[in-house]
Amino acid sequence: MKPRPIRALAAALLLSAALAGCDRNDGKAPAAGDFAGDLNALGTEPFWGVAIRADHLTLSRPGEDDIQGANAGPKIDGGSATWTVSGGAKPFTLTVTKADCSDQMSDRHYPYKAFLTLDERTIAGCAATPEMLASKPAP
């Protein structure tokens, strides 16, 4: 027996709705969308900052030349996103994980933890959107 067109349409709509629910983030691992858009990562002792923009990443450190590279997009792995800047004299990797973070120098809290790997050394920091940082200036 052939399914009637209305039944087939209803079944397709139910399947579509069920599959859409599969994309939800259960709090177990951030979705790729959690890492979309501009982010600023920063760390203290030593001080560093990485600006993640649509087309590039820029690593800034006091007393050092900025390091800039193309943004090929993050690699999403479980609950983290990793950007790699491999060209140039100083390649670096930045991994961002959705988790509460404190910069240890102020009362400011960030929605992401950040880990910068440069010169075979990994240092920790925090990250947030530029809008969040502007709305809650550091004391």
Backbone as JSON Lines, residues from 0, in Angstrom:
{"i":0,"aa":"M","n":[0.84,-1.17,0.0],"ca":[0.0,0.0,0.0],"c":[0.89,1.24,0.0]}
{"i":1,"aa":"K","n":[0.61,2.16,-0.91],"ca":[1.4,3.39,-1.01],"c":[0.94,4.37,0.06]}
{"i":2,"aa":"P","n":[1.89,5.07,0.71],"ca":[1.46,6.09,1.67],"c":[0.83,7.26,0.94]}
{"i":3,"aa":"R","n":[-0.17,7.8,1.56],"ca":[-0.82,8.97,0.98],"c":[0.12,10.16,1.09]}
{"i":4,"aa":"P","n":[0.03,11.12,0.15],"ca":[0.92,12.29,0.18],"c":[0.88,13.04,1.5]}
{"i":5,"aa":"I","n":[-0.28,13.15,2.13],"ca":[-0.36,13.89,3.39],"c":[0.38,13.14,4.49]}
{"i":6,"aa":"R","n":[0.24,11.82,4.53],"ca":[0.96,11.03,5.53],"c":[2.47,11.13,5.31]}
{"i":7,"aa":"A","n":[2.89,11.08,4.06],"ca":[4.32,11.2,3.76],"c":[4.85,12.56,4.19]}
{"i":8,"aa":"L","n":[4.08,13.61,3.94],"ca":[4.49,14.95,4.35],"c":[4.55,15.06,5.87]}
{"i":9,"aa":"A","n":[3.55,14.51,6.55],"ca":[3.53,14.54,8.01],"c":[4.72,13.78,8.58]}
{"i":10,"aa":"A","n":[5.01,12.62,8.0],"ca":[6.16,11.83,8.48],"c":[7.46,12.59,8.26]}
{"i":11,"aa":"A","n":[7.6,13.25,7.11],"ca":[8.8,14.03,6.84],"c":[8.95,15.18,7.82]}
{"i":12,"aa":"L","n":[7.84,15.85,8.13],"ca":[7.89,16.96,9.09],"c":[8.26,16.47,10.48]}
{"i":13,"aa":"L","n":[7.71,15.33,10.91],"ca":[8.05,14.78,12.22],"c":[9.52,14.38,12.28]}
{"i":14,"aa":"L","n":[10.02,13.75,11.22],"ca":[11.43,13.36,11.17],"c":[12.32,14.59,11.21]}
{"i":15,"aa":"S","n":[11.95,15.62,10.48],"ca":[12.72,16.87,10.46],"c":[12.77,17.5,11.84]}
{"i":16,"aa":"A","n":[11.62,17.53,12.53],"ca":[11.58,18.1,13.88],"c":[12.43,17.28,14.85]}
{"i":17,"aa":"A","n":[12.38,15.96,14.72],"ca":[13.18,15.1,15.61],"c":[14.66,15.31,15.37]}
{"i":18,"aa":"L","n":[15.07,15.41,14.11],"ca":[16.49,15.63,13.81],"c":[16.95,17.01,14.26]}
{"i":19,"aa":"A","n":[16.1,18.01,14.19],"ca":[16.47,19.35,14.65],"c":[16.78,19.32,16.13]}
{"i":20,"aa":"G","n":[16.07,18.52,16.89],"ca":[16.33,18.39,18.32],"c":[17.68,17.78,18.61]}
{"i":21,"aa":"C","n":[18.23,17.02,17.67],"ca":[19.53,16.4,17.87],"c":[20.66,17.41,17.87]}
{"i":22,"aa":"D","n":[20.43,18.6,17.31],"ca":[21.47,19.61,17.25],"c":[21.58,20.4,18.54]}
{"i":23,"aa":"R","n":[20.71,20.17,19.48],"ca":[20.73,20.95,20.72],"c":[21.95,20.6,21.55]}
{"i":24,"aa":"N","n":[22.41,21.6,22.28],"ca":[23.55,21.42,23.17],"c":[23.0,21.03,24.53]}
{"i":25,"aa":"D","n":[23.31,19.82,25.01],"ca":[22.82,19.33,26.29],"c":[23.64,19.85,27.46]}
{"i":26,"aa":"G","n":[24.54,20.77,27.24],"ca":[25.42,21.21,28.31],"c":[26.65,20.32,28.4]}
{"i":27,"aa":"K","n":[26.71,19.27,27.6],"ca":[27.85,18.36,27.64],"c":[29.01,18.87,26.79]}
{"i":28,"aa":"A","n":[28.69,19.41,25.63],"ca":[29.74,19.91,24.74],"c":[29.18,21.09,23.96]}
{"i":29,"aa":"P","n":[29.89,22.2,23.92],"ca":[29.41,23.35,23.16],"c":[29.28,23.02,21.68]}
{"i":30,"aa":"A","n":[28.27,23.58,21.07],"ca":[28.09,23.44,19.63],"c":[29.07,24.36,18.92]}
{"i":31,"aa":"A","n":[29.3,24.12,17.64],"ca":[30.23,24.94,16.87],"c":[29.83,26.41,16.92]}
{"i":32,"aa":"G","n":[28.52,26.69,17.0],"ca":[28.04,28.06,17.05],"c":[28.5,28.82,18.28]}
{"i":33,"aa":"D","n":[28.85,28.09,19.36],"ca":[29.35,28.75,20.57],"c":[30.68,29.44,20.33]}
{"i":34,"aa":"F","n":[31.37,29.06,19.28],"ca":[32.68,29.62,18.99],"c":[32.67,30.47,17.73]}
{"i":35,"aa":"A","n":[31.48,30.78,17.23],"ca":[31.36,31.61,16.03],"c":[31.47,33.08,16.41]}
{"i":36,"aa":"G","n":[31.93,33.88,15.49],"ca":[32.03,35.31,15.73],"c":[33.35,35.7,16.38]}
{"i":37,"aa":"D","n":[33.44,36.98,16.69],"ca":[34.67,37.52,17.27],"c":[34.82,37.1,18.73]}
{"i":38,"aa":"L","n":[36.04,36.77,19.11],"ca":[36.38,36.49,20.5],"c":[37.7,37.17,20.81]}
{"i":39,"aa":"N","n":[37.87,37.54,22.07],"ca":[39.15,38.05,22.56],"c":[39.59,37.14,23.69]}
{"i":40,"aa":"A","n":[40.79,36.59,23.57],"ca":[41.38,35.77,24.62],"c":[42.51,36.57,25.24]}
{"i":41,"aa":"L","n":[42.72,36.38,26.55],"ca":[43.79,37.13,27.22],"c":[44.31,36.34,28.4]}
{"i":42,"aa":"G","n":[45.55,36.62,28.72],"ca":[46.17,35.97,29.86],"c":[47.07,36.94,30.6]}
{"i":43,"aa":"T","n":[47.36,36.58,31.84],"ca":[48.23,37.41,32.69],"c":[49.4,36.55,33.18]}
{"i":44,"aa":"E","n":[50.5,37.22,33.43],"ca":[51.7,36.57,33.98],"c":[52.12,35.37,33.16]}
{"i":45,"aa":"P","n":[52.58,35.48,31.97],"ca":[52.85,36.7,31.21],"c":[51.59,37.22,30.53]}
{"i":46,"aa":"F","n":[51.58,38.52,30.25],"ca":[50.44,39.15,29.61],"c":[50.44,38.84,28.12]}
{"i":47,"aa":"W","n":[49.25,38.49,27.61],"ca":[49.08,38.19,26.2],"c":[47.62,38.38,25.82]}
{"i":48,"aa":"G","n":[47.37,38.55,24.56],"ca":[46.01,38.65,24.06],"c":[45.94,38.14,22.64]}
{"i":49,"aa":"V","n":[44.85,37.46,22.31],"ca":[44.61,37.01,20.95],"c":[43.23,37.51,20.54]}
{"i":50,"aa":"A","n":[43.2,38.26,19.44],"ca":[41.94,38.71,18.86],"c":[41.59,37.75,17.73]}
{"i":51,"aa":"I","n":[40.43,37.1,17.86],"ca":[39.95,36.19,16.83],"c":[38.91,36.95,16.02]}
{"i":52,"aa":"R","n":[39.18,37.14,14.76],"ca":[38.26,37.83,13.85],"c":[37.95,36.91,12.68]}
{"i":53,"aa":"A","n":[36.96,37.26,11.9],"ca":[36.49,36.39,10.81],"c":[37.6,35.97,9.87]}
{"i":54,"aa":"D","n":[38.52,36.89,9.56],"ca":[39.54,36.58,8.56],"c":[40.95,36.42,9.12]}
{"i":55,"aa":"H","n":[41.15,36.73,10.42],"ca":[42.51,36.61,10.96],"c":[42.51,36.47,12.47]}
{"i":56,"aa":"L","n":[43.65,36.05,13.01],"ca":[43.94,36.03,14.44],"c":[45.17,36.88,14.66]}
{"i":57,"aa":"T","n":[45.17,37.64,15.75],"ca":[46.32,38.47,16.08],"c":[46.72,38.21,17.52]}
{"i":58,"aa":"L","n":[47.97,37.79,17.72],"ca":[48.54,37.59,19.04],"c":[49.34,38.83,19.4]}
{"i":59,"aa":"S","n":[49.02,39.43,20.56],"ca":[49.73,40.62,21.04],"c":[50.33,40.32,22.4]}
{"i":60,"aa":"R","n":[51.58,40.79,22.6],"ca":[52.28,40.65,23.88],"c":[53.08,41.92,24.11]}
{"i":61,"aa":"P","n":[53.14,42.41,25.34],"ca":[53.91,43.62,25.61],"c":[55.38,43.45,25.22]}
{"i":62,"aa":"G","n":[55.91,44.45,24.52],"ca":[57.31,44.44,24.14],"c":[57.65,43.53,22.97]}
{"i":63,"aa":"E","n":[56.66,42.92,22.34],"ca":[56.88,42.01,21.22],"c":[56.08,42.47,20.01]}
{"i":64,"aa":"D","n":[56.54,42.14,18.83],"ca":[55.77,42.42,17.62],"c":[54.53,41.52,17.61]}
{"i":65,"aa":"D","n":[53.43,42.06,17.11],"ca":[52.22,41.25,16.97],"c":[52.46,40.14,15.96]}
{"i":66,"aa":"I","n":[51.81,39.03,16.18],"ca":[51.85,37.9,15.25],"c":[50.44,37.74,14.69]}
{"i":67,"aa":"Q","n":[50.34,37.79,13.38],"ca":[49.02,37.7,12.75],"c":[49.01,36.58,11.73]}
{"i":68,"aa":"G","n":[47.88,35.89,11.65],"ca":[47.73,34.83,10.68],"c":[46.28,34.7,10.24]}
{"i":69,"aa":"A","n":[46.1,34.02,9.13],"ca":[44.76,33.82,8.58],"c":[43.92,32.95,9.51]}
{"i":70,"aa":"N","n":[42.63,33.24,9.56],"ca":[41.7,32.43,10.34],"c":[41.05,31.43,9.4]}
{"i":71,"aa":"A","n":[41.51,30.2,9.47],"ca":[40.94,29.12,8.66],"c":[39.73,28.5,9.35]}
{"i":72,"aa":"G","n":[39.36,29.05,10.5],"ca":[38.26,28.5,11.28],"c":[38.77,27.53,12.32]}
{"i":73,"aa":"P","n":[38.0,27.34,13.38],"ca":[38.45,26.45,14.44],"c":[38.19,24.99,14.12]}
{"i":74,"aa":"K","n":[38.96,24.13,14.74],"ca":[38.68,22.7,14.73],"c":[37.91,22.43,16.02]}
{"i":75,"aa":"I","n":[36.68,21.97,15.88],"ca":[35.85,21.68,17.04],"c":[36.1,20.24,17.46]}
{"i":76,"aa":"D","n":[36.43,20.05,18.73],"ca":[36.69,18.72,19.26],"c":[36.05,18.62,20.63]}
{"i":77,"aa":"G","n":[34.93,17.94,20.69],"ca":[34.23,17.84,21.95],"c":[33.78,19.21,22.41]}
{"i":78,"aa":"G","n":[34.22,19.64,23.55],"ca":[33.82,20.92,24.11],"c":[34.79,22.04,23.9]}
{"i":79,"aa":"S","n":[35.66,21.92,22.89],"ca":[36.63,22.99,22.68],"c":[36.79,23.29,21.2]}
{"i":80,"aa":"A","n":[37.34,24.47,20.94],"ca":[37.64,24.91,19.58],"c":[39.11,25.31,19.55]}
{"i":81,"aa":"T","n":[39.82,24.89,18.51],"ca":[41.25,25.19,18.39],"c":[41.54,25.86,17.07]}
{"i":82,"aa":"W","n":[42.17,27.02,17.16],"ca":[42.64,27.77,15.99],"c":[44.14,27.58,15.9]}
{"i":83,"aa":"T","n":[44.66,27.37,14.7],"ca":[46.09,27.21,14.5],"c":[46.58,28.23,13.48]}
{"i":84,"aa":"V","n":[47.59,28.99,13.88],"ca":[48.27,29.91,12.95],"c":[49.63,29.29,12.71]}
{"i":85,"aa":"S","n":[49.8,28.71,11.51],"ca":[51.02,27.95,11.25],"c":[52.02,28.69,10.38]}
{"i":86,"aa":"G","n":[51.61,29.73,9.72],"ca":[52.54,30.47,8.87],"c":[53.34,31.48,9.67]}
{"i":87,"aa":"G","n":[54.38,31.96,9.08],"ca":[55.18,33.01,9.71],"c":[56.26,32.46,10.62]}
{"i":88,"aa":"A","n":[56.95,33.39,11.26],"ca":[58.09,33.04,12.09],"c":[57.69,32.41,13.42]}
{"i":89,"aa":"K","n":[56.52,32.75,13.93],"ca":[56.09,32.27,15.25],"c":[54.7,31.63,15.16]}
{"i":90,"aa":"P","n":[54.62,30.35,14.82],"ca":[53.31,29.71,14.8],"c":[52.76,29.59,16.22]}
{"i":91,"aa":"F","n":[51.43,29.63,16.35],"ca":[50.81,29.45,17.65],"c":[49.46,28.76,17.49]}
{"i":92,"aa":"T","n":[48.99,28.23,18.61],"ca":[47.69,27.56,18.66],"c":[46.92,28.14,19.83]}
{"i":93,"aa":"L","n":[45.63,28.38,19.62],"ca":[44.77,28.85,20.68],"c":[43.6,27.89,20.81]}
{"i":94,"aa":"T","n":[43.4,27.36,22.01],"ca":[42.27,26.48,22.28],"c":[41.35,27.17,23.27]}
{"i":95,"aa":"V","n":[40.07,27.2,22.95],"ca":[39.06,27.86,23.79],"c":[38.02,26.81,24.17]}
{"i":96,"aa":"T","n":[37.7,26.78,25.48],"ca":[36.72,25.85,26.02],"c":[35.66,26.65,26.76]}
{"i":97,"aa":"K","n":[34.4,26.28,26.55],"ca":[33.31,26.97,27.24],"c":[33.29,26.52,28.7]}
{"i":98,"aa":"A","n":[33.75,27.4,29.58],"ca":[33.8,27.14,31.02],"c":[34.06,28.46,31.73]}
{"i":99,"aa":"D","n":[33.53,28.62,32.92],"ca":[33.74,29.84,33.69],"c":[35.23,30.02,33.95]}
{"i":100,"aa":"C","n":[35.69,31.26,33.84],"ca":[37.11,31.55,33.97],"c":[37.31,32.88,34.68]}
{"i":101,"aa":"S","n":[38.35,32.98,35.47],"ca":[38.74,34.22,36.12],"c":[40.18,34.54,35.72]}
{"i":102,"aa":"D","n":[40.45,35.83,35.48],"ca":[41.81,36.2,35.07],"c":[42.78,36.31,36.23]}
{"i":103,"aa":"Q","n":[42.33,36.07,37.44],"ca":[43.16,36.08,38.65],"c":[43.7,37.45,39.02]}
{"i":104,"aa":"M","n":[43.33,38.49,38.26],"ca":[43.81,39.83,38.61],"c":[42.66,40.8,38.86]}
{"i":105,"aa":"S","n":[41.45,40.39,38.56],"ca":[40.29,41.24,38.78],"c":[39.12,40.37,39.18]}
{"i":106,"aa":"D","n":[37.99,40.99,39.45],"ca":[36.79,40.23,39.79],"c":[35.99,39.86,38.55]}
{"i":107,"aa":"R","n":[36.53,40.11,37.39],"ca":[35.84,39.82,36.14],"c":[35.83,38.31,35.88]}
{"i":108,"aa":"H","n":[34.66,37.82,35.46],"ca":[34.54,36.41,35.07],"c":[34.21,36.34,33.59]}
{"i":109,"aa":"Y","n":[34.74,35.33,32.94],"ca":[34.62,35.14,31.5],"c":[33.89,33.82,31.22]}
{"i":110,"aa":"P","n":[33.21,33.72,30.09],"ca":[32.49,32.48,29.78],"c":[33.37,31.39,29.17]}
{"i":111,"aa":"Y","n":[34.62,31.7,28.85],"ca":[35.5,30.72,28.21],"c":[36.87,30.68,28.88]}
{"i":112,"aa":"K","n":[37.48,29.48,28.9],"ca":[38.89,29.32,29.25],"c":[39.67,29.28,27.94]}
{"i":113,"aa":"A","n":[40.89,29.79,27.97],"ca":[41.73,29.83,26.77],"c":[43.11,29.29,27.1]}
{"i":114,"aa":"F","n":[43.7,28.61,26.13],"ca":[45.05,28.06,26.28],"c":[45.85,28.4,25.03]}
{"i":115,"aa":"L","n":[46.9,29.17,25.21],"ca":[47.77,29.59,24.13],"c":[49.03,28.73,24.15]}
{"i":116,"aa":"T","n":[49.35,28.13,23.01],"ca":[50.59,27.37,22.87],"c":[51.48,28.12,21.88]}
{"i":117,"aa":"L","n":[52.65,28.53,22.39],"ca":[53.62,29.31,21.62],"c":[55.01,28.89,22.08]}
{"i":118,"aa":"D","n":[55.89,28.63,21.13],"ca":[57.26,28.2,21.46],"c":[57.26,26.97,22.38]}
{"i":119,"aa":"E","n":[56.39,26.02,22.08],"ca":[56.29,24.76,22.83],"c":[55.93,24.97,24.29]}
{"i":120,"aa":"R","n":[55.31,26.08,24.61],"ca":[54.88,26.4,25.98],"c":[53.4,26.71,25.93]}
{"i":121,"aa":"T","n":[52.62,26.16,26.86],"ca":[51.19,26.45,26.92],"c":[50.9,27.26,28.16]}
{"i":122,"aa":"I","n":[50.2,28.38,27.96],"ca":[49.83,29.25,29.07],"c":[48.31,29.45,29.05]}
{"i":123,"aa":"A","n":[47.75,29.59,30.22],"ca":[46.29,29.67,30.36],"c":[45.81,31.11,30.43]}
{"i":124,"aa":"G","n":[44.56,31.28,30.05],"ca":[43.9,32.58,30.12],"c":[42.41,32.41,30.01]}
{"i":125,"aa":"C","n":[41.73,33.47,29.67],"ca":[40.28,33.48,29.57],"c":[39.87,34.12,28.24]}
{"i":126,"aa":"A","n":[38.6,33.99,27.89],"ca":[38.12,34.59,26.64],"c":[36.66,35.01,26.76]}
{"i":127,"aa":"A","n":[36.3,35.98,25.93],"ca":[34.92,36.48,25.87],"c":[34.75,37.23,24.55]}
{"i":128,"aa":"T","n":[33.52,37.59,24.26],"ca":[33.28,38.41,23.07],"c":[33.73,39.84,23.36]}
{"i":129,"aa":"P","n":[34.1,40.58,22.33],"ca":[34.47,41.99,22.56],"c":[33.33,42.79,23.19]}
{"i":130,"aa":"E","n":[32.09,42.46,22.84],"ca":[30.94,43.17,23.42],"c":[30.82,42.93,24.92]}
{"i":131,"aa":"M","n":[31.04,41.69,25.35],"ca":[30.98,41.38,26.78],"c":[32.09,42.12,27.53]}
{"i":132,"aa":"L","n":[33.28,42.14,26.96],"ca":[34.38,42.85,27.61],"c":[34.11,44.34,27.7]}
{"i":133,"aa":"A","n":[33.51,44.91,26.68],"ca":[33.21,46.35,26.7],"c":[32.1,46.67,27.69]}
{"i":134,"aa":"S","n":[31.17,45.74,27.89],"ca":[30.05,46.0,28.8],"c":[30.42,45.83,30.26]}
{"i":135,"aa":"K","n":[31.5,45.1,30.52],"ca":[31.96,44.86,31.89],"c":[33.43,45.18,31.99]}
{"i":136,"aa":"P","n":[33.79,46.47,31.96],"ca":[35.21,46.81,32.01],"c":[35.88,46.29,33.29]}
{"i":137,"aa":"A","n":[37.14,45.96,33.15],"ca":[37.89,45.5,34.31],"c":[38.02,46.63,35.31]}
{"i":138,"aa":"P","n":[38.03,46.31,36.61],"ca":[38.16,47.38,37.64],"c":[39.5,48.06,37.58]}
